[in-house]
Structures are given as structure tokens and as C-alpha cells.
Amino acid sequence: MATVRLFAAARQAAGTGSTEVDATTVGEVIDTIGERFGPGLVSVLDTCRVWVNGEAAVGTTPVGPSDEVAILPPVSGGCDG
């Protein structure tokens, strides 16, 4: 199973920083974790970037059992300067 790492708002919405998913593509990973963790995570996933083993990925990117899939929401912030 692929290891999925969730960061920032995705981690907060899922209530965990990682999970394992049996999937063959990034799209399947996204669908599975959306079903597993519910609509709060699904709404966050729409804005996230996905990386597989440190490389940018899209829905059709293959995922194998030893891969690490990182779910990264956009980062916001700054200073009021």
C-alpha cells in the first residue's frame, strides 16, 4: 500500500498526518482518502498539490505499493509590514 502524507489543512481536515491506501493512480488515492475522511477533506483536496516520491503528480500518475504520496494545500500568509 502507498503511504499518504497529509499536510497543513489536509492534515487538520483528516485528523491524521498519514494513512495507507491501496491504489494504482493518484486519482484513486484522492478518491479513497476523500471517502475515508469525508467532505471536510474533499473540500481541501480541491486546492491541493500532489507529489509522488518528491515529484509533482497528476490524477493519472501511477502509484505503487512502496510510493509516498504527499498532499500539500496551498500555503498562505505574509506579514502586515
N, C-alpha and C positions, 0 to 999 in steps of 0.2 A: 504494500500500500504506500502511496505517496504521502509524505508529510506536508501538511499545510500550515504555514505560519501566518498568523493574523496580527496586524499592527494597528496601533492608534485606535481610530473609531471602529474599525472592523473587529479588533480585539474586544473592545468595550461592548459592542452590539452582540457578539457571540458569547461573551462571558468566559472566554478562554483565549490563550495565545497560540495554541496549536491543536491540531486534530489530524487524524489519518483518514485518507479517502482512497477507495478503490475506484480508479477512473483511468481512462486512456487518453483523454484530452483535457485541456484547461477548461473548456466549456462544461464538460462533465463534472469537473471539480467544483466549479462555480454553482452549477445546478444542485449538486449534492449538499454543499455546505449551506446553500440557501434554504433547502428543505430541512436540513438538520437543525439550523439555528433560528429560522423564522424570518418574518417580514422586516424586523429591525435591521438584520444583517443584509437582507436583499436590497434595501434602500441604500445602504452604504456601498454595496458591491457595484452599483451603477456608476460610481465615481472613481473606483479603484483602478490602479495599475496592477498587473500581474507579472511576476517574474518566475521563471523555472530555472533552478540552479544558477541564479545570478544573471540570466539573460532575459530581456524583455520578451513577453509572450502574448499571444492572442488566443481566441477561443479554440482554434484548430491545432494549436501547438500540442504535440504528443506529450503525454505524461506516463512515466514508467513507475514501477513499484519502489525504486530507490531514489526517486526525484524529490526535491524540495520545492514546493510552490509557495511563493511569498505574495500575500495580498496587502497592497500598500495604498491606503487612502491618500488623497492629496494633502499636502502639508500647507497650513496657512499660519499666518502670524506676522510679526513685524514689530516695530516699535512706534510709539506715539510721538517720538522725537521732538 
